[in-house]
Amino acid sequence: MKRTHNCGELRKEDAGKKVTLIGWVARRRNLGSLVFLDLRDRAGLTQVTFDEHHAEMVKEVRNEYILQVSGTVALKKDPNWKLATGEIEVQAETVAIINTAETTPILIANETDALEDTRLKYRYLDLRREALQKNLMLRHQVCMITRNFLSEQGFVEVETPILCKSTPEGARDYLVPSRIFNGKFYALPQSPQIYKQLLMIGGMEKYFQIARCFRDEDLRADRQPEFTQIDIEMSFVEEEDVWDVVEQLMRKIFKTVKGIELDTFERLSYTECMRRFGSDKPDTRFEMELQSLNSLFCNTEFTVFSRILEQQGEINAIVVKGQASRFSRKDLDHLTDFVKIYGAKALSWLKFTQGELTGSIAKVLSDQEKQGLIAELDLKEQDLVLMVADQKKVSQAAMGALRNKLGHDLGLIDPNRYHFLWVTNFPMFEYSEQEHRYVAAHHPFTSPNLEDVDKLFTDQEHCFSRAYDLVLNGYELLSGSIRIHDQQLQAKVFEAIGMTMEEAKAKFGFFLEAFKYGTPPHGGVGIGLERLIMILAGTDNIRDVVAFPKTASASDLMSEAPNTVDQKQLDELGIQLAK
């Protein structure tokens, strides 16, 4: 069973050639004595024409039958310029039905009307659609670019274990029971974090891996329970060395895939990022930055604002330029409901029209405060001011989310622009409302800034780390850090997060043992492969770039996983299910 060409290969220069194609029937049209079939394979479509002498051969053929067709390439009288093969057709001479097909439960076309759950249940059919095949080929291309680039830079690809020890890394582990050691469990890796650091201790110096990772956490549009990251670790480096490798890799990928020369990678500290954008992963393709109004309202008689300031809260505003008339009271009520999702109690708003401020709080502001607002925010005709007064964390988060929503709703974002941002100097700790104490903001092997080591116990709120993220168009593309390599500093960090050395040894004993034998300074990153492909492919759904994804509830509708197992398997593992 052979073919001379694929279904996306033939062009007008091939006219007159004898060819053999194999593919699925994508479309059938009967025009009197003529029958037209569009034959599809991974490479594309070719129209095959059956004249009155050959039409009988395909009278029973339906969509998704697999055919082997031999014939002659001919030029079309009316080319279809939407297809790469649109100038030619194959005039059939012989045909063989390789396999039949029942009517498919989903329409196999780029513009399918099938519900996503139906598409996931019949994913093998969904994968025949050109859009998904292009996404998977794009993923392959990016992986090959990455492997070649990093290899040229002296990195060595090393596989790390999938069955490993459960260690606290921020999310729940997926556990695998041991048959040989009943009552004990392996864990699937949330990342190769410990192993890649051990590789640095082992002298590899430059490691990478396109690594499978697993996290048992709530899902969303840009997250899956199993995912892939481009994992990189380097010895004898500072932040600049790591960033330089990542930037070169991104430039190589975007130049090869998109033909784009990337702009300079901007850098902002975490504190500045939150102040200006209300998010540690802002979309920086548009402006509309947050502006603090605390100083303007420091003596206000408006009790809502004054109470917030007394509680060390923050009043943040964004200005929607020239759009005041576009927002009705109903629209503004919807925006109020939106910020409440992020914990804000209310949204204040003002419109600047004909030289005056009107709106929800206009009557409670003094003339001096109104004039101060106009000057501070540089208001122009038809500007809309939106404000959230609340605790700093809530105010920033609510306004940051509102900024992103308005950027999309108002068409302020250029979809063809790619803007990278390094967010640096993340907090070493974050306050846990559940535990009423500060806990590690990242994994416990992240190095604090050397100038902040004295704050590990005395001022955890203002202790910052050598952690960094790379943000692309509002998505966190990677996280990384310079790691701790000094035993004494590692012990201090464990103590600062409330972990005794006995507890640390129980959780990380083999790792801490390795620290005794000369650990080099090292650092690295984990790049989210699916998120990168998602952005390159122009989709906002991570399931579009995964061959066999899970649903939002972490189930596989196609294979019906997870599922029950028989009692014999449970007995071998020493597991009894709770009733």
Rosetta blueprint (number, residue, H / E / L):
1 M L
2 K L
3 R L
4 T L
5 H L
6 N L
7 C L
8 G L
9 E L
10 L L
11 R L
12 K H
13 E H
14 D H
15 A L
16 G L
17 K L
18 K E
19 V E
20 T E
21 L E
22 I E
23 G E
24 W E
25 V E
26 A E
27 R E
28 R E
29 R E
30 N E
31 L E
32 G L
33 S L
34 L E
35 V E
36 F E
37 L E
38 D E
39 L E
40 R E
41 D E
42 R L
43 A L
44 G E
45 L E
46 T E
47 Q E
48 V E
49 T E
50 F E
51 D L
52 E L
53 H L
54 H L
55 A H
56 E H
57 M H
58 V H
59 K L
60 E L
61 V L
62 R L
63 N L
64 E L
65 Y L
66 I E
67 L E
68 Q E
69 V E
70 S E
71 G E
72 T E
73 V E
74 A E
75 L E
76 K L
77 K L
78 D L
79 P L
80 N L
81 W L
82 K L
83 L L
84 A L
85 T L
86 G L
87 E L
88 I E
89 E E
90 V E
91 Q E
92 A E
93 E E
94 T E
95 V E
96 A E
97 I E
98 I E
99 N E
100 T L
101 A L
102 E L
103 T L
104 T L
105 P L
106 I L
107 L L
108 I L
109 A L
110 N L
111 E L
112 T L
113 D L
114 A L
115 L L
116 E H
117 D H
118 T H
119 R H
120 L H
121 K H
122 Y L
123 R H
124 Y H
125 L H
126 D H
127 L L
128 R L
129 R L
130 E H
131 A H
132 L H
133 Q H
134 K H
135 N H
136 L H
137 M H
138 L H
139 R H
140 H H
141 Q H
142 V H
143 C H
144 M H
145 I H
146 T H
147 R H
148 N H
149 F H
150 L H
151 S H
152 E H
153 Q L
154 G L
155 F L
156 V E
157 E E
158 V L
159 E L
160 T L
161 P L
162 I L
163 L L
164 C E
165 K L
166 S L
167 T L
168 P L
169 E L
170 G L
171 A L
172 R E
173 D L
174 Y L
175 L E
176 V E
177 P E
178 S L
179 R L
180 I L
181 F L
182 N L
183 G L
184 K L
185 F E
186 Y E
187 A E
188 L L
189 P L
190 Q L
191 S L
192 P L
193 Q H
194 I H
195 Y H
196 K H
197 Q H
198 L H
199 L H
200 M H
201 I H
202 G L
203 G L
204 M L
205 E L
206 K E
207 Y E
208 F E
209 Q E
210 I E
211 A E
212 R E
213 C E
214 F E
215 R L
216 D E
217 E L
218 D L
219 L L
220 R E
221 A L
222 D L
223 R E
224 Q L
225 P L
226 E E
227 F E
228 T E
229 Q E
230 I E
231 D E
232 I E
233 E E
234 M E
235 S E
236 F L
237 V L
238 E L
239 E H
240 E H
241 D H
242 V H
243 W H
244 D H
245 V H
246 V H
247 E H
248 Q H
249 L H
250 M H
251 R H
252 K H
253 I H
254 F H
255 K H
256 T H
257 V H
258 K H
259 G L
260 I L
261 E L
262 L L
263 D L
264 T L
265 F L
266 E E
267 R E
268 L E
269 S E
270 Y H
271 T H
272 E H
273 C H
274 M H
275 R H
276 R H
277 F H
278 G L
279 S L
280 D L
281 K L
282 P L
283 D L
284 T L
285 R L
286 F L
287 E L
288 M L
289 E L
290 L L
291 Q E
292 S E
293 L L
294 N L
295 S L
296 L L
297 F L
298 C L
299 N L
300 T L
301 E L
302 F L
303 T H
304 V H
305 F H
306 S H
307 R H
308 I H
309 L H
310 E H
311 Q L
312 Q L
313 G L
314 E E
315 I E
316 N E
317 A E
318 I E
319 V E
320 V E
321 K L
322 G L
323 Q L
324 A H
325 S H
326 R H
327 F L
328 S L
329 R H
330 K H
331 D H
332 L H
333 D H
334 H H
335 L H
336 T H
337 D H
338 F H
339 V H
340 K H
341 I L
342 Y L
343 G L
344 A L
345 K L
346 A L
347 L L
348 S E
349 W E
350 L E
351 K E
352 F E
353 T E
354 Q L
355 G L
356 E E
357 L E
358 T E
359 G E
360 S L
361 I L
362 A H
363 K H
364 V H
365 L L
366 S L
367 D H
368 Q H
369 E H
370 K H
371 Q H
372 G H
373 L H
374 I H
375 A H
376 E H
377 L L
378 D L
379 L L
380 K L
381 E L
382 Q L
383 D E
384 L E
385 V E
386 L E
387 M E
388 V E
389 A E
390 D E
391 Q L
392 K H
393 K H
394 V H
395 S H
396 Q H
397 A H
398 A H
399 M H
400 G H
401 A H
402 L H
403 R H
404 N H
405 K H
406 L H
407 G H
408 H H
409 D H
410 L L
411 G L
412 L L
413 I L
414 D L
415 P L
416 N L
417 R L
418 Y L
419 H L
420 F E
421 L E
422 W E
423 V E
424 T E
425 N L
426 F L
427 P E
428 M L
429 F E
430 E E
431 Y E
432 S E
433 E L
434 Q L
435 E L
436 H L
437 R E
438 Y E
439 V E
440 A E
441 A L
442 H L
443 H L
444 P L
445 F L
446 T E
447 S L
448 P E
449 N L
450 L H
451 E H
452 D H
453 V L
454 D L
455 K H
456 L H
457 F H
458 T H
459 D L
460 Q H
461 E H
462 H H
463 C L
464 F E
465 S E
466 R L
467 A E
468 Y E
469 D E
470 L E
471 V E
472 L E
473 N L
474 G L
475 Y E
476 E E
477 L E
478 L E
479 S E
480 G E
481 S E
482 I E
483 R E
484 I L
485 H L
486 D L
487 Q H
488 Q H
489 L H
490 Q H
491 A H
492 K H
493 V H
494 F H
495 E H
496 A H
497 I L
498 G L
499 M L
500 T L
501 M H
502 E H
503 E H
504 A H
505 K H
506 A H
507 K H
508 F H
509 G H
510 F H
511 F H
512 L H
513 E H
514 A H
515 F H
516 K H
517 Y H
518 G L
519 T L
520 P L
521 P L
522 H E
523 G E
524 G E
525 V E
526 G E
527 I E
528 G E
529 L H
530 E H
531 R H
532 L H
533 I H
534 M H
535 I H
536 L H
537 A H
538 G L
539 T L
540 D L
541 N L
542 I H
543 R H
544 D H
545 V H
546 V L
547 A L
548 F L
549 P L
550 K L
551 T L
552 A L
553 S L
554 A L
555 S L
556 D E
557 L L
558 M L
559 S L
560 E L
561 A E
562 P L
563 N L
564 T L
565 V L
566 D L
567 Q H
568 K H
569 Q H
570 L H
571 D H
572 E H
573 L H
574 G L
575 I L
576 Q L
577 L L
578 A L
579 K L
